[in-house]
Amino acid sequence: MDLKDILKNVDNYLDTEIELNGWIRNHRPQKEFGFIAFNDGTTQNGIQIVYDNNLVNFEEVSHYLVGCSLNVKGLLVKSQGKEDYEIKAQKITLLGACPEDYPIQPKRHTREFLREQAYLRPRTNLFTAVFRVRSVAAYAIHKFFNENNFVYVHTPIITSSDCEGAGEMFQVTTLDLERVNGKPDYSKDFFGKLASLTVSGQLQVEPFAMNYKKVYTFGPTFRAENSNTKTHASEFWMIEPEMAFTDLNGDMEIMEKMLKYVISYVLENCTSEMQFLDSFVEKGLISKLNKLVNSEFTRITHEECIKILKESNEKFEFTPEYGEDIAKEHEKYITEYFDGPVFIYNWPKDIKAFYMKQNDDGKTVAAVDLEVPGAGELMGGSQREENYEKLVSRMKEMNMETEGLEWYLNLRKYGGCVHSGFGMGFERLLIYITGVDNIRDVIPYPRTPKNCEF
């Protein structure tokens, strides 16, 4: 029996005996009665257990410590206190004891401390909320794509392709590189060539779009980037849809539709979690998310964006320039300027990836970034170059090897078509939804430079 189901149908269980298994979150024993803050993991707030000295093992129960697991049988009744309901215990059985030095006591712990206790931090109120939101948001993403006829594709974690061309990839090898003199001979390695952990599933998911029309991959990706910022991790999850017969405008439509769907689903299905996060993490969080869901997303070109920034008379730390990327301060200004989410499209080709479709001006590509208030860039996508010769030419221009990517190029020869896609870092979305500002606190076991615990 789950507490969530009981409270959802509370009229069916009121004044009847129920049985629950769960853990003590807090315990206030007194001389003749006691109160246990109890949670079985299915709700944010749990429920209060009230017991008195009529309980057969009252003295024993009054010494149960925070963290103990219990079996509780009792009557579900309306509460006399601030809670709506509580359980009047008839029998409490200890299932698993917990010592006094249990690290997660009912007090405020720093997030830094809790990262050191990553295997225990889900038991705190904050991480109970964060990781349930993570679960529900992941389900909402799959639900959205399933309802819109997308096929879910599992792309490989181990690959020989560097999708982004940045080279910041973790190597996968069985060679003892410490003992290899000079350049390693990867022909003797497990795969017979240099292999790495994927930085993106995009290249591998594109072929499936050429049959199913609409596909997506959602899985772990890896970046060997020595960065310790709040928004970077070495292992994270990416959502990457790919759509045949879809241009950049169609791409933006799906980006907006998906984001609104996922946020709406979380707000609807994580009510108590979101209320907790609104109260204790980011004041006004729910209002911020509701405003996004009800917003019309603005669309401007990169050139228009730079023009607005230049004419703003703002004293930016970094001067905005045509042909260059924009900084965090520029993203913040542009979303405040339009008072809502902004699509910035048609970016300078020299700062974007090789596979993006070149526009007729020869200077820009059909790429787009979605900027949202308070977070900056949340998603990035593009229309892909469907012309074989142009794609090969672009790769040569960027000094990229075509060897090993013949299969990707051949998609342009074998019934190719206009197609587009985008990517969204799942943890970056969770930072925005939960208000928790550090990526290390929205992923169960963070992997960052010099940190690979648990």
C-alpha positions in Angstrom: 0.0 0.0 0.0 1.4 3.4 -1.0 0.7 6.6 0.8 0.3 8.5 -2.4 -2.6 6.2 -3.5 -4.2 6.4 0.0 -4.2 10.2 0.0 -5.4 10.4 -3.6 -8.5 8.4 -2.5 -8.6 9.5 1.1 -12.4 9.2 1.5 -12.1 5.5 0.9 -9.5 5.0 3.6 -10.6 7.6 6.3 -11.2 6.0 9.7 -10.1 2.6 8.4 -6.9 0.6 9.2 -4.0 1.1 6.8 -0.5 -0.4 6.7 2.6 1.4 5.4 6.3 0.7 5.2 8.6 3.7 5.3 11.2 5.7 7.2 11.4 8.1 10.1 12.2 11.7 8.9 11.8 13.2 12.3 10.7 12.0 15.8 9.4 13.9 18.8 8.8 11.4 21.6 7.2 12.7 24.8 6.2 11.2 28.1 2.9 9.7 27.1 2.8 10.0 23.4 5.0 10.8 20.4 5.0 12.1 16.8 6.8 10.6 13.9 7.3 12.4 10.6 7.0 9.4 8.3 7.5 9.0 4.6 7.3 5.9 2.3 8.9 7.7 -0.6 5.7 8.2 -2.7 4.9 11.8 -1.6 6.8 14.9 -0.9 5.5 15.6 2.6 4.8 12.2 4.0 2.4 11.8 6.9 2.5 12.2 10.7 2.3 9.1 12.9 0.8 9.6 16.3 1.3 7.0 19.0 0.5 7.0 22.7 1.4 4.9 25.8 -1.4 2.4 25.0 1.0 1.0 22.3 2.3 -2.3 23.5 5.9 -1.4 22.7 5.6 2.3 23.6 9.0 2.5 25.4 10.8 0.8 22.5 9.2 3.0 19.8 10.0 6.2 21.7 13.7 5.4 21.2 13.6 4.8 17.5 15.9 7.3 15.8 15.7 9.3 12.6 16.5 7.1 9.6 14.9 3.9 10.9 12.6 1.9 8.6 9.2 0.9 10.0 6.1 -1.0 9.4 3.1 1.0 10.7 -0.5 -0.2 11.1 -3.1 2.3 12.3 -6.2 4.3 11.6 -6.1 7.2 9.1 -7.9 10.1 10.8 -8.3 13.8 10.3 -5.5 15.7 12.0 -6.0 18.0 15.0 -2.9 20.0 13.9 -1.7 21.7 10.8 -1.6 18.5 8.7 -4.8 17.4 6.9 -4.5 13.8 8.0 -2.5 11.6 10.3 -2.2 8.0 11.3 -3.2 6.9 14.8 -0.8 4.0 15.3 -2.0 0.6 16.5 1.2 -1.3 15.9 4.7 -0.1 14.9 7.4 -2.6 14.0 11.1 -1.8 13.5 12.3 -3.1 10.1 15.8 -1.5 10.1 17.5 0.3 12.9 19.6 3.5 12.4 22.4 4.8 14.7 22.7 8.2 16.2 25.5 9.2 13.9 23.2 9.0 10.8 24.4 11.9 8.6 20.9 13.1 7.5 19.4 14.6 10.6 16.3 16.9 10.6 18.2 20.1 10.2 19.4 22.3 7.3 22.4 20.8 5.6 24.5 22.6 3.0 24.3 21.4 -0.6 28.0 21.0 -0.6 27.8 18.6 2.4 25.0 16.7 0.8 27.0 16.1 -2.4 29.5 14.3 -0.2 26.5 12.1 0.9 25.1 11.6 -2.5 23.9 8.1 -1.6 21.8 9.5 1.2 20.7 13.0 0.0 17.5 11.7 -1.8 16.2 11.3 1.8 16.2 15.1 2.4 13.2 17.3 1.5 15.1 19.2 -1.2 16.3 16.2 -3.1 13.1 14.3 -2.6 11.5 17.1 -4.6 14.3 17.5 -7.2 14.6 13.9 -8.1 10.9 13.3 -8.3 10.6 16.3 -10.7 13.5 14.8 -12.7 11.6 11.5 -13.0 8.3 13.1 -13.9 10.0 15.5 -16.4 11.7 12.5 -18.1 8.4 10.7 -18.4 6.8 13.9 -19.8 9.4 14.1 -22.5 8.8 10.5 -23.6 5.0 11.1 -23.4 5.2 14.2 -25.6 7.2 12.5 -28.3 5.1 9.3 -28.2 1.9 11.4 -28.6 3.4 13.2 -31.6 4.4 10.0 -33.4 8.2 10.1 -32.7 10.1 6.8 -32.5 12.6 6.5 -29.6 16.1 5.4 -30.8 18.8 4.2 -28.5 22.0 5.7 -30.0 25.4 4.3 -29.0 27.4 5.5 -25.9 30.7 4.3 -27.5 31.5 5.9 -30.8 34.2 6.8 -33.2 32.5 10.0 -34.3 33.0 13.5 -32.8 29.7 15.1 -33.5 30.6 18.6 -32.4 34.2 18.6 -33.7 35.5 19.9 -30.4 37.6 16.9 -29.6 36.7 17.0 -25.9 35.9 13.3 -25.7 36.7 10.6 -23.2 38.7 7.7 -24.7 37.6 4.1 -24.4 40.5 1.7 -24.5 41.9 -1.6 -23.3 45.5 -0.4 -24.0 47.8 0.4 -21.1 48.5 3.9 -22.4 51.2 4.5 -19.7 53.2 1.7 -21.3 52.7 2.7 -24.9 55.7 4.5 -26.4 54.8 7.3 -28.8 51.5 7.2 -30.6 49.2 4.3 -29.5 48.5 1.7 -32.1 44.7 1.5 -31.9 44.6 -1.3 -34.4 45.5 -3.5 -31.4 42.8 -2.0 -29.3 39.5 -3.6 -28.5 37.6 -1.9 -31.4 40.6 -1.8 -33.7 40.4 2.0 -33.8 40.2 5.1 -31.5 36.9 4.9 -29.7 35.3 7.5 -27.3 32.3 8.2 -25.2 29.6 10.0 -27.2 29.2 13.8 -26.9 25.9 13.6 -28.9 23.6 11.0 -30.4 22.6 13.3 -33.2 24.6 11.8 -36.1 23.4 8.3 -35.2 19.8 9.3 -34.8 19.6 11.1 -38.2 19.5 7.9 -40.3 16.4 6.7 -38.4 14.6 10.0 -39.4 15.1 8.9 -43.0 12.7 6.1 -42.4 10.5 6.9 -39.4 10.2 10.7 -40.3 10.2 11.7 -36.6 12.7 10.3 -34.1 14.5 11.2 -30.9 17.2 9.9 -28.6 17.4 10.6 -24.9 20.4 9.3 -23.1 23.7 10.0 -21.4 26.4 12.0 -23.1 29.9 12.9 -22.0 32.3 15.9 -22.3 35.9 15.9 -21.2 35.8 19.6 -20.7 37.8 20.7 -17.7 35.1 23.1 -16.4 33.9 23.6 -12.9 31.0 26.0 -13.6 27.5 25.5 -12.1 26.2 24.4 -15.5 28.8 22.0 -16.7 29.2 18.3 -15.9 31.3 15.6 -17.5 28.3 13.2 -17.7 24.8 14.5 -18.4 21.7 13.5 -20.4 20.6 14.9 -23.7 17.2 15.0 -25.6 17.8 15.1 -29.3 14.9 14.9 -31.8 15.4 14.7 -35.6 12.6 15.4 -38.1 12.5 14.7 -41.8 10.7 17.1 -44.1 11.0 19.8 -41.5 12.7 23.2 -42.0 14.0 25.6 -39.3 10.6 27.1 -38.7 9.1 23.7 -38.1 12.0 22.9 -35.8 11.3 26.0 -33.7 7.6 25.0 -33.5 8.5 21.6 -32.0 11.0 23.1 -29.6 8.4 25.5 -28.2 5.6 22.9 -28.1 7.8 20.3 -26.3 9.1 22.8 -23.7 5.6 24.0 -22.8 4.3 20.5 -22.6 7.0 19.2 -20.3 6.7 22.2 -17.9 2.9 22.0 -17.8 3.1 18.3 -17.1 5.5 18.8 -14.2 3.4 21.7 -12.7 0.3 19.5 -12.9 1.8 16.3 -11.6 4.4 17.6 -9.0 2.2 20.0 -7.1 3.6 19.6 -3.6 7.2 19.3 -4.9 6.9 22.5 -6.9 5.3 24.3 -3.9 8.2 23.2 -1.8 10.8 24.5 -4.4 8.8 27.7 -4.8 8.9 28.3 -1.0 12.5 27.2 -0.2 14.6 27.4 -3.4 13.3 30.1 -5.7 10.5 32.4 -4.7 8.1 32.9 -7.6 9.2 29.8 -9.4 5.7 28.6 -10.2 4.7 32.0 -11.6 7.8 32.1 -13.7 7.0 28.7 -15.2 3.4 29.5 -15.8 4.4 32.7 -17.5 6.6 30.8 -19.9 3.9 28.2 -20.7 1.5 31.1 -21.6 4.1 33.1 -23.6 4.4 33.6 -27.3 8.1 32.9 -28.1 9.7 35.8 -30.0 11.8 35.0 -33.1 14.7 37.2 -34.2 17.8 36.7 -36.3 21.3 36.9 -34.8 21.8 40.1 -36.8 18.7 41.6 -35.3 19.8 40.5 -31.8 23.2 42.2 -32.2 21.5 45.3 -33.4 19.3 45.5 -30.4 22.2 44.9 -28.1 24.3 47.6 -29.8 21.6 50.2 -29.7 20.6 49.4 -26.0 23.2 51.8 -24.5 23.9 49.2 -21.9 27.4 48.9 -20.6 28.1 45.3 -21.3 31.3 43.6 -20.0 31.6 42.0 -23.5 30.8 44.1 -26.5 28.3 42.4 -28.8 29.6 42.0 -32.4 28.2 40.7 -35.6 29.7 37.4 -36.6 30.4 36.4 -32.9 28.6 34.5 -30.2 26.7 36.3 -27.5 27.5 36.3 -23.8 25.3 35.4 -20.8 24.7 39.1 -20.1 23.4 39.5 -23.7 21.1 36.5 -23.3 19.7 38.0 -20.1 19.2 41.4 -21.7 17.4 40.1 -24.8 14.9 38.0 -22.8 14.2 41.0 -20.6 13.8 43.2 -23.7 11.1 41.0 -25.1 9.8 39.9 -21.6 9.8 36.3 -22.5 11.5 33.4 -24.4 13.4 34.3 -27.6 14.5 32.2 -30.5 17.7 33.6 -32.1 18.2 32.1 -35.5 20.5 32.4 -38.6 23.8 32.4 -36.8 27.3 33.1 -38.2 28.5 29.9 -39.8 32.0 30.2 -38.5 30.9 29.6 -34.9 28.5 26.7 -35.6 28.9 23.0 -36.4 29.7 21.5 -39.8 26.3 19.8 -40.4 24.2 23.0 -40.3 22.6 24.2 -43.5 24.2 27.3 -45.1 22.0 30.2 -45.9 22.1 31.9 -49.3 24.0 34.8 -47.9 27.1 32.5 -47.5 27.7 34.0 -44.0 25.1 32.3 -41.8 23.6 28.9 -41.2 20.0 27.9 -40.4 20.7 27.4 -36.7 18.7 28.5 -33.7 19.1 28.9 -29.9 16.3 29.3 -27.5 16.9 31.8 -24.7 14.6 31.8 -21.7 14.4 34.4 -18.9 16.6 33.8 -16.0 18.5 30.9 -17.6 19.7 32.0 -21.0 20.3 29.3 -23.6 18.1 26.3 -23.0 18.0 24.6 -26.4 20.0 24.7 -29.7 19.0 23.3 -33.1 19.4 23.7 -36.8 18.2 22.7 -40.2 20.8 20.1 -41.4 22.6 20.5 -44.7 20.9 18.1 -47.1 23.1 18.7 -50.1 26.0 16.2 -50.4 28.5 18.5 -52.2 27.9 21.4 -49.9 28.3 19.3 -46.8 31.6 17.8 -48.1 32.8 21.2 -49.0 32.0 22.6 -45.5 33.9 19.7 -43.9 37.0 20.4 -46.0 36.6 24.1 -45.2 36.8 23.2 -41.5 39.7 20.8 -42.1 37.5 17.8 -41.0 38.2 14.3 -42.2 35.4 12.6 -44.2 36.9 9.2 -43.5 34.7 7.4 -41.0 31.7 9.6 -41.8 30.9 8.3 -45.3 27.8 6.7 -43.9 26.6 10.1 -42.7 27.4 11.8 -46.0 25.6 9.0 -47.9 22.3 10.0 -46.2 22.4 13.0 -48.6 22.7 10.6 -51.6 20.2 7.9 -50.7 16.8 9.7 -50.7 17.8 12.6 -48.6 15.5 15.5 -47.8 15.1 18.7 -45.8 15.5 17.8 -42.1 16.0 19.5 -38.8 16.6 18.7 -35.2 17.7 20.2 -31.9 19.3 19.2 -28.6 18.4 20.1 -25.0 20.5 19.2 -22.0 18.1 17.5 -19.5 19.9 18.8 -16.5 19.9 22.4 -17.8 16.1 22.0 -18.2 15.9 20.7 -14.6 17.9 23.7 -13.3 15.3 26.0 -14.9 12.3 24.0 -13.6 13.4 23.4 -10.1 15.3 26.7 -9.5 18.3 24.7 -8.2 21.1 26.6 -9.8 23.9 23.9 -9.8 23.9 21.0 -12.2 25.6 18.9 -9.5 22.3 19.0 -7.5 19.9 17.9 -10.3 21.7 14.7 -11.3 21.9 11.8 -8.8 25.6 11.2 -9.0 27.5 14.1 -10.5 30.6 13.5 -12.6 32.8 16.6 -12.7 36.6 17.2 -12.9 38.3 15.3 -10.1 35.0 14.0 -8.9 33.8 10.4 -9.7 32.6 9.2 -6.3 29.9 6.6 -5.7 
